[in-house]
């Protein structure tokens, strides 16, 4: 790596770590930085996942107390996340650079639209829950410390496959699926989302490492700066309104989508 390339991926990961800790959407900064310096798409995605992995673990740890009462529920959901994450990671490796390159503009566009629509999705789900006349004991998979249902597990597995394959926007998809499953407390949803996302990221990271799909020189640089960025994100959040951070992420995602559609990667 030249100094300019090192600086680009270091800054990209720094911003990604900070944005993820505040508003989400950090992949829009770190993944394209790797592509810009010539890292092959599959290796770039795998390396990016490893670099941002510690952030998912810290997010899960922060909600450990809230998660204690969901232990029975988290076992099947964790298994679904694990299997889905492995499947998504293997799909990425099987797709190869050519096929994954063709999908990058579409994946970026989908993730951008999902990120932009997330407040509206949350509001719609809240209205749907409020109007629903189905008893809570039926819609809430955690009622009476339940384990959920096969349908809930299947949806979680599908979301995890997407997360293992690309990752950007997985958190939003997971929050939506958890809300539909009957979780209407934001802290509860965030706690479950963080832990299940950590499972997906952890298993895909292991899959990528075992497959030799990670570029360690790039990853180690990004891992350090992404961790620093995550720590600094709290300070940034106090000075910049969250709405402007969201708009920045959406603008970057839109520009990148247009760029890669025009370029054809």
C-alpha positions in Angstrom: 0.0 0.0 0.0 1.1 3.5 -0.7 0.7 6.1 2.0 -2.3 7.7 0.2 -4.0 4.3 0.0 -3.3 3.6 3.7 -4.7 7.0 4.6 -7.9 6.5 2.5 -8.8 3.2 4.1 -7.8 4.4 7.6 -10.1 7.5 7.3 -12.9 5.4 5.7 -12.8 3.0 8.6 -12.6 5.8 11.2 -15.7 7.5 9.8 -17.4 4.1 9.5 -16.8 3.3 13.2 -18.0 6.8 14.3 -21.1 6.6 12.1 -22.0 3.1 13.2 -21.9 4.1 16.8 -24.3 7.0 16.2 -26.6 6.4 13.3 -25.5 3.2 11.4 -24.5 3.0 7.8 -20.8 2.9 8.3 -20.3 0.4 5.5 -21.0 3.1 3.0 -17.6 4.7 3.9 -15.3 1.7 4.6 -16.3 -0.7 1.9 -16.0 1.7 -1.1 -12.6 2.9 0.3 -11.3 -0.7 -0.1 -12.7 -0.9 -3.7 -11.1 2.5 -4.5 -7.6 1.3 -3.8 -8.1 -1.8 -5.9 -9.0 -4.5 -3.4 -11.1 -7.2 -5.2 -14.8 -7.0 -4.2 -15.1 -10.2 -2.3 -11.9 -9.6 -0.4 -13.0 -6.0 0.2 -16.3 -7.2 1.7 -14.7 -9.9 3.8 -12.0 -7.5 5.1 -14.6 -4.8 5.8 -16.6 -7.3 7.9 -13.6 -8.2 10.0 -12.6 -4.6 10.5 -16.0 -3.6 11.8 -16.6 -6.8 13.8 -15.4 -5.5 17.2 -18.1 -2.7 17.1 -20.9 -5.4 16.9 -19.5 -7.2 19.9 -19.3 -4.0 22.0 -22.8 -3.1 21.0 -24.1 -6.5 22.1 -22.2 -6.3 25.4 -23.7 -2.9 26.2 -27.2 -4.5 26.3 -26.3 -7.6 28.3 -28.6 -6.8 31.2 -31.6 -6.3 29.0 -31.0 -9.6 27.3 -31.0 -11.8 30.4 -34.8 -12.4 30.3 -34.6 -13.5 26.7 -32.3 -16.5 27.2 -34.8 -19.1 26.0 -35.8 -17.0 23.0 -32.2 -16.2 22.0 -31.1 -19.8 21.7 -33.2 -20.7 18.6 -32.8 -17.1 17.2 -29.0 -17.3 17.7 -29.0 -20.7 15.9 -31.0 -19.1 13.0 -28.5 -16.2 12.9 -25.5 -18.5 13.0 -26.8 -20.7 10.2 -27.9 -17.7 8.1 -24.6 -15.9 8.6 -22.6 -19.0 7.5 -24.9 -19.4 4.5 -24.5 -15.7 3.5 -20.8 -15.8 3.8 -20.5 -19.0 1.8 -22.8 -17.5 -0.9 -20.4 -14.5 -1.1 -17.4 -16.7 -1.5 -19.2 -18.8 -4.1 -20.4 -15.8 -6.1 -16.8 -14.7 -6.9 -15.6 -11.2 -7.8 -17.4 -10.9 -11.2 -20.9 -11.8 -9.9 -20.5 -9.8 -6.7 -19.2 -6.8 -8.6 -22.4 -6.8 -10.7 -24.5 -6.9 -7.6 -22.6 -4.1 -5.7 -24.6 -1.1 -7.3 -27.9 -2.9 -6.5 -26.8 -3.8 -3.0 -25.7 -0.3 -2.3 -28.9 1.2 -3.7 -31.1 -1.2 -1.7 -29.2 -0.5 1.5 -29.4 3.3 0.9 -33.2 3.1 0.3 -33.6 0.9 3.4 -31.6 3.3 5.5 -33.5 6.3 4.2 -36.9 4.6 4.8 -36.1 3.2 8.2 -38.0 5.9 10.2 -41.0 5.4 8.0 -40.8 1.6 8.4 -40.6 2.0 12.2 -43.6 4.4 12.2 -45.6 2.0 10.0 -44.8 -1.0 12.2 -45.8 1.0 15.3 -49.1 1.9 13.8 -49.7 -1.7 12.7 -49.0 -2.9 16.2 -51.3 -0.3 17.7 -54.2 -1.2 15.4 -53.6 -5.0 15.7 -56.3 -6.7 17.7 -54.3 -9.9 18.0 -53.6 -10.7 21.7 -50.0 -9.9 22.8 -49.6 -13.5 24.0 -49.9 -14.6 20.3 -47.9 -11.9 18.6 -45.1 -11.6 21.2 -42.6 -14.5 20.8 -41.2 -13.8 24.2 -44.5 -13.9 26.1 -44.2 -16.3 29.1 -40.5 -16.6 28.2 -41.3 -18.4 25.0 -38.9 -19.5 22.3 -40.6 -17.8 19.3 -42.0 -19.7 16.3 -40.6 -21.4 13.2 -41.8 -18.5 11.1 -39.9 -16.0 13.3 -36.8 -18.2 13.2 -37.0 -18.5 9.4 -37.3 -14.7 8.9 -34.3 -14.2 11.2 -32.3 -16.7 9.1 -33.2 -14.9 5.9 -32.1 -11.6 7.3 -28.9 -13.2 8.5 -28.2 -14.6 5.0 -28.4 -11.1 3.7 -26.1 -9.9 6.5 -23.5 -12.6 5.8 -23.6 -11.8 2.1 -23.3 -8.0 2.3 -24.2 -6.6 5.7 -25.1 -3.0 4.9 -28.7 -2.4 6.1 -28.9 -5.7 8.0 -29.6 -4.0 11.3 -32.6 -2.1 9.8 -34.0 -5.3 8.3 -33.5 -7.1 11.6 -35.2 -4.3 13.6 -38.2 -4.5 11.2 -38.5 -8.2 11.5 -38.3 -8.1 15.3 -41.0 -5.5 15.4 -43.3 -7.6 13.2 -42.6 -10.5 15.5 -44.1 -8.6 18.4 -41.3 -6.5 20.0 -42.5 -2.9 20.4 -40.0 -1.6 22.9 -37.1 0.2 21.2 -34.5 -0.7 23.8 -35.7 -4.3 23.6 -35.4 -4.3 19.8 -32.0 -2.7 19.9 -30.7 -5.2 22.5 -31.9 -8.2 20.5 -30.7 -6.7 17.2 -27.2 -6.0 18.5 -26.7 -9.4 19.9 -28.1 -11.3 16.9 -26.1 -9.0 14.5 -23.0 -9.8 16.6 -23.7 -13.5 16.0 -24.0 -13.0 12.3 -20.8 -10.9 12.0 -18.8 -13.3 14.2 -19.7 -16.4 12.2 -19.1 -14.7 8.9 -15.8 -13.3 10.1 -14.7 -16.9 11.0 -16.0 -18.1 7.6 -14.0 -15.5 5.7 -10.8 -16.1 7.8 -10.9 -19.8 7.3 -11.5 -19.3 3.6 -8.5 -17.0 3.4 -10.6 -14.2 1.9 -9.3 -11.5 4.2 -6.5 -9.0 3.3 -4.8 -8.6 6.7 -2.7 -5.6 5.9 -5.8 -3.6 5.0 -7.9 -5.1 7.7 -5.6 -4.4 10.6 -5.3 -0.8 9.7 -9.1 -0.4 9.4 -9.7 -2.4 12.6 -7.7 0.0 14.6 -9.2 3.2 13.1 -12.7 1.8 13.2 -12.4 1.1 16.9 -11.1 4.6 17.5 -13.9 6.0 15.4 -16.5 4.1 17.4 -15.1 5.6 20.6 -15.1 9.1 19.1 -18.7 8.6 17.8 -20.2 9.4 21.2 -18.4 12.8 21.3 -19.5 13.5 17.7 -23.1 12.7 18.6 -23.2 15.4 21.2 -22.2 18.1 18.7 -23.9 17.0 15.4 -27.7 16.4 15.2 -28.5 12.8 14.4 -30.7 13.9 11.5 -27.7 15.5 9.7 -25.6 12.3 10.2 -28.5 10.3 8.7 -28.7 12.7 5.7 -24.9 12.5 5.2 -25.1 8.7 5.1 -28.0 8.8 2.7 -26.2 11.3 0.4 -23.0 9.2 0.4 -25.0 6.0 -0.3 -26.9 7.7 -3.1 -23.7 9.1 -4.7 -21.9 5.7 -4.5 -24.9 3.9 -6.0 -25.0 6.2 -8.9 -21.2 6.1 -9.3 -21.1 2.3 -9.4 -24.1 2.0 -11.7 -22.4 4.3 -14.1 -19.0 2.7 -13.7 -20.2 -0.9 -13.7 -17.7 -1.4 -10.9 
